[in-house]
């Protein structure tokens, strides 16, 4: 087993191998020039195919993130109606109880473990502010 471990090499896909990518500690990177993906998203930007130019580390190197240049970032894609409808359909599948109540909750339900909402599973009453009541059944003749 020790022979196999000697052959393993830790490869960093973005580092050319000569250590040319700078590594910054927490809150030491220039916030005006560099940003993480999450920070770019908050600014309404995306990396846009640009390679990372640095890396930021915290917790002794256990947590890290790539840093991208803000001036090379591109605007985020606008949400289309079709994409918004698809996301709403996907979230409805996670938030709607398949049990007899059929309510759509404002949070995701534990469908893998319980298979329904808590009220249908064990009778725990749900807060009325936590769900959208299903539409009433149309029983009129016209």
C-alpha positions in Angstrom: 0.0 0.0 0.0 2.9 2.4 0.7 4.2 1.8 -2.8 1.0 3.0 -4.3 0.9 6.2 -2.2 4.4 7.1 -3.4 3.1 7.2 -7.0 0.2 9.5 -6.3 0.8 13.2 -7.2 -1.4 16.1 -6.1 -2.3 18.0 -9.2 -3.7 21.5 -9.2 -5.4 22.1 -12.6 -4.9 25.9 -12.7 -1.4 26.1 -11.2 1.3 25.8 -13.9 3.5 24.0 -11.4 6.0 26.8 -10.8 4.0 28.3 -8.0 3.2 31.4 -10.1 -0.3 31.7 -8.7 -0.2 33.9 -5.6 -1.9 32.6 -2.5 -3.5 35.1 -0.2 -4.6 34.7 3.4 -8.1 35.6 4.5 -8.9 39.4 3.9 -5.5 40.0 2.4 -6.4 40.0 -1.3 -7.1 43.3 -3.0 -10.9 43.6 -2.9 -10.9 46.3 -5.5 -9.2 44.1 -8.2 -10.0 40.4 -7.2 -13.1 38.6 -6.3 -14.4 35.0 -5.7 -17.2 33.6 -7.8 -19.7 34.3 -5.1 -18.5 37.9 -4.8 -18.7 38.3 -8.6 -22.3 37.0 -8.5 -23.2 39.5 -5.8 -21.9 42.2 -8.2 -24.0 40.9 -11.1 -20.9 39.5 -12.8 -19.5 36.1 -13.8 -15.9 35.0 -14.6 -16.8 34.7 -18.3 -14.1 32.1 -19.2 -11.3 34.0 -17.5 -8.8 31.8 -15.7 -8.3 32.3 -11.9 -5.3 34.6 -11.2 -4.9 33.8 -7.5 -6.2 31.7 -4.6 -7.4 32.8 -1.2 -7.1 30.5 1.8 -8.6 30.4 5.3 -8.6 28.0 8.2 -5.0 27.1 7.7 -5.5 26.2 4.0 -8.4 23.8 4.7 -10.8 26.2 2.9 -9.9 28.0 -0.2 -11.4 29.7 -3.3 -10.2 30.9 -6.7 -9.9 34.7 -7.2 -10.8 36.3 -10.5 -10.0 39.7 -11.9 -13.0 42.0 -11.7 -12.1 43.9 -14.8 -12.2 40.7 -17.0 -15.6 39.6 -15.6 -18.7 39.7 -17.8 -22.3 40.4 -16.9 -24.5 37.6 -15.7 -26.9 36.1 -18.1 -30.5 37.5 -17.7 -33.1 35.1 -16.4 -35.5 34.2 -19.2 -39.1 33.3 -18.6 -38.5 29.7 -19.7 -35.6 29.3 -17.2 -37.7 30.9 -14.4 -40.6 28.5 -15.2 -38.2 25.5 -15.2 -36.7 26.5 -11.8 -40.2 27.0 -10.3 -41.3 23.6 -11.6 -38.2 22.0 -10.0 -38.7 23.8 -6.7 -42.4 22.9 -6.7 -41.5 19.2 -6.9 -39.3 19.6 -3.8 -41.8 21.8 -1.9 -45.1 20.1 -2.6 -46.4 17.3 -0.3 -47.3 14.2 -2.3 -49.6 13.2 0.6 -53.3 13.8 1.0 -52.8 17.5 1.9 -51.1 18.5 -1.4 -49.7 21.8 0.1 -46.8 23.6 -1.3 -44.5 24.8 1.5 -42.0 27.7 1.4 -39.2 25.3 2.3 -38.0 22.0 0.8 -39.7 18.9 2.3 -37.8 15.8 3.6 -39.2 13.6 0.8 -36.4 11.1 0.8 -36.6 10.3 4.5 -40.3 10.9 5.3 -42.0 10.9 1.9 -44.4 13.7 2.9 -44.8 16.8 5.1 -44.7 16.4 8.9 -48.5 16.8 9.2 -49.2 13.9 6.8 -46.4 11.8 8.3 -47.1 12.0 12.0 -49.8 14.6 12.5 -47.6 17.4 13.6 -49.6 20.5 12.8 -48.0 22.9 10.2 -47.9 26.6 10.7 -50.4 28.2 8.2 -47.8 30.8 7.4 -45.3 28.1 6.1 -47.3 26.9 3.1 -49.6 27.9 0.3 -52.9 26.2 0.4 -53.8 24.2 -2.7 -56.4 25.8 -4.9 -60.0 24.8 -4.1 -61.6 22.2 -6.3 -63.9 23.6 -8.8 -67.3 21.9 -8.2 -69.5 24.3 -10.1 -71.5 22.9 -13.1 -70.6 25.8 -15.4 
